[in-house]
Amino acid sequence: MTLPRMSERRTSIIAAFLVALGPVSMALYTPAMPQLVHAFSSTESAIKLTLSLYFAGFALAQLVSGTTSDVLGRRKTTLIFMSVYLLGSLMAAFAPSVGVLLAGRLVQGIGASVGMTVSRAIVRDQFTGTKAARIMNMVGMMLAIGPAVSPTLGGFALGLFGWQSIFFLMVGFALAACGAVYFCMSETTVPDSAKGHIGPILRGYGELASSSRFISATLVMAGAVGALYGQATMLPFVLIDRVGLTPTQFGVGMLMQSGFFFAGTVAVRLLMRTFAPDRLVPAGLSFIGVASIFIALASHLLETPTFISVMGPVGLYAFGIAFVMPYMMTAAMEPFPHIAGSASAAMGFIQMGSGFLAGLIAAAIGMPLFAFGTIIPLMGLMAILSYVWYRAVCSREAQLATEPAE
């Protein structure tokens, strides 16, 4: 590996800012949704569709932004997609109709997708092992803090200046991101236009799909982090309709999940001074396993769920994710420095796709508490079994490396 072009601290700050932009843009917007129903004389289902379109654009466009960053370079790709995000923010801020608002949110999601892919790629371009895990831990902290405080910030902006101010905040984020990338971010890869041809693209994704190490590590992340996306579609119905919380109480109560995740990232940062990042994964999966059992038991055996019976295990699950994420994310991408952007894109797509699939299955089941108590524990089990597979793959690779060549 060549010497890093940015320091560990600068890479951490830039990666954390870029990766938080997508989730923050989703959470910042939620307090304005009831007001937008009246502002556009629309329906609640149409305004909810703005979240779905944003999520769809964000998930699918990762496959494009990741490969593009291999072709054009990390800096140029980030500036292009941040410009798209800026355009979407302006469309939403000045939307004359709900149709334009929907289009603006879709464009925003497409632009914000670059944050997830490039943030991981610039880390892989420069760092591996413990240094890479430390940076991913910092990224995890921002993922906990950003979405947690965003609804509060959005609520203040909404109360003081109206719904358009929320999108103007996003315009400010876009301009800040462009400035940070242009002035502070060094190019960390050698752009290769040949990687933009269909043949190399298909070969790259084929290489990822045929790698047991990549697939097993990514499925660990899909089961762990994907559960956060999946349960986001179930918890509002469980906590509001079954537990009896008001929408405001629900918003405050969700801080428990973010708080546990943040506490986990802090604990991991301290533990990494003594333990290698890979040593922390079994502990994290143990937390996820125990939480999955509690979720299943509380959902299926308690006649009347309570806030603690629901959110206590959810918080424990989030705490475990913080132990799993730094190492497994870097482990999945480590063998693919030549297609780091595509590897990051595939990982992000599978993570979010698992959460989206969980939400679709929950909607098909039609019983939120039953779905929550069944789907989320199964995702926890998938993470644990995938890690067993990952360890077997690593052991086999190590054994082959030590066998003498015939």
ZAMARGU-4260 file (C-alpha; in steps of 0.2 Angstrom, whole numbers, plus 5000, padded with zeros to 4 digits):
<rodrens>
0) 5000/5000/5000 | 5006/5018/4996 | 5008/5030/5010 | 4991/5038/5015 | 4987/5055/5006
5) 4977/5061/5021 | 4980/5059/5039 | 4970/5047/5049 | 4961/5062/5058 | 4957/5071/5042
10) 4951/5055/5033 | 4940/5052/5049 | 4932/5069/5049 | 4928/5069/5030 | 4922/5051/5030
15) 4911/5054/5045 | 4903/5070/5038 | 4900/5062/5021 | 4892/5046/5028 | 4881/5056/5040
20) 4874/5067/5026 | 4861/5053/5020 | 4854/5048/5036 | 4853/5066/5043 | 4844/5071/5027
25) 4831/5058/5031 | 4829/5062/5049 | 4830/5081/5048 | 4814/5080/5037 | 4803/5070/5047
30) 4796/5084/5059 | 4789/5093/5043 | 4779/5079/5036 | 4762/5083/5045 | 4764/5102/5040
35) 4768/5097/5022 | 4752/5087/5020 | 4743/5104/5023 | 4755/5115/5014 | 4752/5105/4998
40) 4734/5101/5001 | 4740/5083/4999 | 4738/5066/5008 | 4748/5058/5021 | 4752/5043/5010
45) 4759/5055/4997 | 4770/5064/5009 | 4776/5047/5016 | 4781/5042/4998 | 4794/5056/4999
50) 4803/5045/5012 | 4802/5030/5001 | 4808/5038/4985 | 4823/5046/4995 | 4827/5029/5002
55) 4826/5021/4985 | 4837/5034/4976 | 4849/5032/4991 | 4850/5013/4990 | 4851/5011/4971
60) 4862/5025/4967 | 4876/5018/4978 | 4879/5005/4964 | 4882/5020/4952 | 4892/5031/4963
65) 4903/5018/4969 | 4909/5012/4952 | 4910/5030/4946 | 4922/5034/4960 | 4933/5020/4953
70) 4932/5028/4936 | 4933/5046/4939 | 4941/5047/4956 | 4934/5050/4973 | 4935/5069/4973
75) 4927/5072/4956 | 4913/5059/4959 | 4909/5066/4976 | 4908/5084/4969 | 4896/5078/4955
80) 4885/5069/4967 | 4885/5083/4980 | 4879/5095/4966 | 4865/5083/4962 | 4860/5083/4980
85) 4861/5102/4980 | 4849/5102/4965 | 4837/5091/4974 | 4837/5101/4989 | 4833/5117/4979
90) 4820/5108/4970 | 4812/5103/4987 | 4814/5120/4994 | 4805/5129/4980 | 4793/5115/4976
95) 4776/5122/4969 | 4768/5105/4970 | 4769/5088/4979 | 4775/5081/4962 | 4790/5092/4962
100) 4793/5088/4980 | 4793/5070/4977 | 4806/5072/4962 | 4817/5083/4973 | 4818/5070/4987
105) 4822/5056/4974 | 4836/5067/4967 | 4842/5071/4985 | 4843/5052/4988 | 4853/5049/4972
110) 4865/5063/4977 | 4867/5058/4995 | 4872/5040/4990 | 4890/5045/4987 | 4893/5048/5005
115) 4891/5030/5010 | 4902/5023/4996 | 4916/5036/4995 | 4918/5037/5014 | 4922/5018/5015
120) 4932/5019/4999 | 4944/5033/5004 | 4947/5023/5020 | 4951/5007/5011 | 4962/5017/4998
125) 4974/5022/5013 | 4972/5011/5028 | 4969/4993/5033 | 4968/4984/5050 | 4967/4994/5066
130) 4969/5011/5058 | 4954/5008/5046 | 4944/5001/5061 | 4947/5016/5071 | 4941/5027/5057
135) 4925/5017/5054 | 4922/5018/5073 | 4922/5037/5071 | 4910/5036/5057 | 4899/5025/5068
140) 4899/5039/5081 | 4893/5051/5068 | 4880/5039/5062 | 4873/5039/5080 | 4874/5057/5083
145) 4868/5064/5067 | 4851/5056/5065 | 4848/5058/5084 | 4849/5077/5084 | 4842/5080/5067
150) 4824/5079/5071 | 4827/5091/5085 | 4836/5103/5073 | 4822/5101/5060 | 4809/5104/5073
155) 4817/5121/5078 | 4819/5126/5060 | 4801/5121/5056 | 4795/5131/5071 | 4805/5147/5068
160) 4805/5148/5049 | 4793/5135/5041 | 4795/5119/5031 | 4806/5127/5017 | 4820/5131/5030
165) 4823/5112/5032 | 4828/5111/5014 | 4838/5126/5015 | 4848/5118/5029 | 4851/5104/5017
170) 4857/5116/5004 | 4870/5122/5017 | 4875/5104/5020 | 4878/5102/5002 | 4888/5118/5000
175) 4898/5113/5016 | 4902/5096/5009 | 4907/5103/4992 | 4919/5115/5001 | 4926/5101/5012
180) 4929/5090/4997 | 4937/5103/4986 | 4948/5111/4999 | 4952/5097/5011 | 4950/5080/5003
185) 4965/5073/4993 | 4962/5061/4979 | 4965/5044/4986 | 4965/5033/4970 | 4971/5033/4952
190) 4956/5036/4941 | 4954/5022/4928 | 4942/5026/4914 | 4943/5007/4908 | 4933/5002/4924
195) 4918/5012/4917 | 4916/4999/4903 | 4902/4986/4905 | 4915/4972/4904 | 4926/4978/4919
200) 4911/4983/4929 | 4903/4965/4927 | 4920/4957/4931 | 4922/4968/4946 | 4905/4963/4953
205) 4907/4945/4948 | 4924/4945/4958 | 4914/4951/4973 | 4900/4939/4971 | 4912/4924/4970
210) 4922/4930/4986 | 4916/4920/5001 | 4925/4932/5012 | 4916/4947/5005 | 4899/4939/5005
215) 4900/4932/5022 | 4907/4948/5030 | 4894/4958/5020 | 4880/4947/5026 | 4886/4950/5044
220) 4883/4968/5041 | 4867/4965/5032 | 4860/4956/5047 | 4867/4968/5060 | 4865/4986/5052
225) 4851/4980/5041 | 4840/4977/5056 | 4841/4996/5060 | 4833/5000/5043 | 4821/4986/5044
230) 4814/4990/5062 | 4812/5008/5057 | 4797/5003/5047 | 4789/4993/5062 | 4793/5002/5078
235) 4782/5017/5075 | 4767/5005/5074 | 4773/4995/5088 | 4777/5010/5100 | 4762/5021/5095
240) 4748/5009/5091 | 4752/4995/5104 | 4762/5003/5118 | 4752/5019/5117 | 4766/5033/5115
245) 4761/5049/5106 | 4771/5054/5091 | 4782/5066/5101 | 4785/5053/5114 | 4790/5041/5100
250) 4803/5053/5094 | 4811/5055/5111 | 4810/5037/5114 | 4820/5033/5099 | 4835/5042/5107
255) 4837/5026/5117 | 4842/5017/5101 | 4854/5031/5096 | 4861/5032/5114 | 4865/5014/5115
260) 4873/5014/5098 | 4884/5029/5103 | 4888/5021/5120 | 4894/5006/5110 | 4905/5016/5098
265) 4913/5025/5113 | 4916/5008/5122 | 4924/5001/5106 | 4935/5016/5104 | 4942/5013/5122
270) 4943/4994/5120 | 4953/4996/5104 | 4967/5003/5114 | 4969/4985/5122 | 4961/4973/5110
275) 4962/4971/5091 | 4946/4975/5082 | 4942/4957/5077 | 4942/4952/5095 | 4927/4963/5098
280) 4916/4956/5085 | 4911/4940/5095 | 4906/4951/5110 | 4895/4962/5098 | 4887/4947/5091
285) 4883/4941/5109 | 4874/4957/5113 | 4865/4955/5096 | 4860/4937/5100 | 4854/4941/5118
290) 4844/4955/5111 | 4836/4945/5098 | 4831/4932/5110 | 4823/4946/5121 | 4814/4953/5106
295) 4807/4937/5101 | 4801/4932/5119 | 4794/4950/5123 | 4785/4951/5107 | 4777/4934/5107
300) 4774/4931/5125 | 4769/4947/5133 | 4751/4952/5130 | 4754/4970/5133 | 4771/4976/5127
305) 4779/4991/5136 | 4792/5004/5131 | 4806/4995/5140 | 4801/4977/5134 | 4803/4984/5116
310) 4816/4997/5117 | 4827/4989/5130 | 4832/4974/5118 | 4833/4987/5103 | 4845/4997/5113
315) 4856/4981/5117 | 4855/4976/5098 | 4861/4993/5093 | 4875/4992/5106 | 4881/4976/5099
320) 4881/4983/5081 | 4894/4996/5087 | 4906/4982/5091 | 4903/4973/5074 | 4903/4987/5062
325) 4921/4993/5062 | 4930/4977/5059 | 4918/4968/5048 | 4916/4983/5036 | 4935/4984/5034
330) 4937/4965/5033 | 4924/4964/5018 | 4933/4977/5008 | 4952/4973/5012 | 4955/4961/4998
335) 4948/4973/4985 | 4959/4989/4984 | 4958/4989/4965 | 4938/4990/4965 | 4936/4998/4982
340) 4922/5010/4976 | 4912/4995/4969 | 4915/4985/4984 | 4909/4999/4995 | 4894/5001/4984
345) 4889/4982/4984 | 4891/4982/5003 | 4880/4997/5006 | 4867/4991/4993 | 4866/4974/5002
350) 4864/4982/5019 | 4850/4993/5014 | 4842/4980/5003 | 4841/4968/5018 | 4832/4982/5028
355) 4821/4986/5014 | 4816/4968/5012 | 4813/4966/5030 | 4801/4981/5029 | 4792/4973/5014
360) 4790/4957/5023 | 4783/4966/5038 | 4771/4975/5028 | 4765/4959/5020 | 4763/4951/5037
365) 4752/4965/5042 | 4755/4963/5061 | 4769/4975/5066 | 4772/4967/5084 | 4773/4949/5077
370) 4783/4955/5062 | 4795/4964/5074 | 4797/4949/5085 | 4800/4937/5071 | 4810/4947/5057
375) 4823/4956/5068 | 4828/4940/5078 | 4830/4931/5062 | 4841/4945/5055 | 4852/4944/5071
380) 4853/4925/5068 | 4859/4928/5050 | 4873/4940/5057 | 4879/4926/5069 | 4878/4912/5056
385) 4887/4923/5043 | 4901/4927/5055 | 4903/4908/5058 | 4905/4906/5039 | 4917/4921/5038
390) 4928/4913/5052 | 4928/4897/5042 | 4933/4906/5026 | 4947/4915/5035 | 4953/4898/5043
395) 4953/4890/5026 | 4963/4904/5018 | 4976/4904/5032 | 4978/4885/5030 | 4980/4886/5011
400) 4993/4900/5013 | 5004/4889/5025 | 5003/4874/5014 | 5019/4871/5004 | 5017/4873/4985
405) 5018/4856/4976
</rodrens>
